[in-house]
């Protein structure tokens, strides 16, 4: 069972980019949950340019050192949004 958790996490990281915009190709409606996930990931990725903590968390997930759920932590997302707002204000 533990192996499945590890495999699912690794698969999600490796295939996530491929599946990210399939709706554009086949014209399907994007569920609200997917839209929220995309927005959150855009916040995280944008903040990697200006916030070291967000960068480390993102890299740890990218290098499969931490579970992808790490990026869904509300405190990390809040930090990313604040970093992006601060960068936009400059």
HUBEL-V829187 format. One record per backbone hydrogen bond with DSSP energy under -1.0 kcal/mol. CO is the residue of the C=O (numbers start at 1). NH is the residue of the N-H. Records with the same first field share a line. If there is no record, write none. Layout:
BEGIN
CO = NH / NH
END
This chain:
BEGIN
1 = 5
2 = 6
3 = 7
4 = 8
5 = 9
6 = 10
7 = 11
8 = 12
9 = 13
10 = 14
11 = 15
12 = 16
15 = 19
19 = 22
21 = 24 / 25
22 = 26
23 = 27
31 = 35
32 = 36
33 = 37
34 = 38
35 = 39
36 = 40
37 = 41
38 = 42
39 = 43
40 = 44
41 = 45
42 = 46
43 = 47
44 = 48
46 = 49
47 = 50 / 51
51 = 55
52 = 56
53 = 57
54 = 58
55 = 59
56 = 60
57 = 61
58 = 62
59 = 63
60 = 65 / 66
61 = 64
67 = 70
68 = 71
69 = 72
70 = 73
73 = 77
74 = 78
75 = 79
76 = 80
77 = 81
78 = 82
79 = 83
80 = 84
81 = 85
82 = 86
83 = 87
84 = 88
85 = 89
END
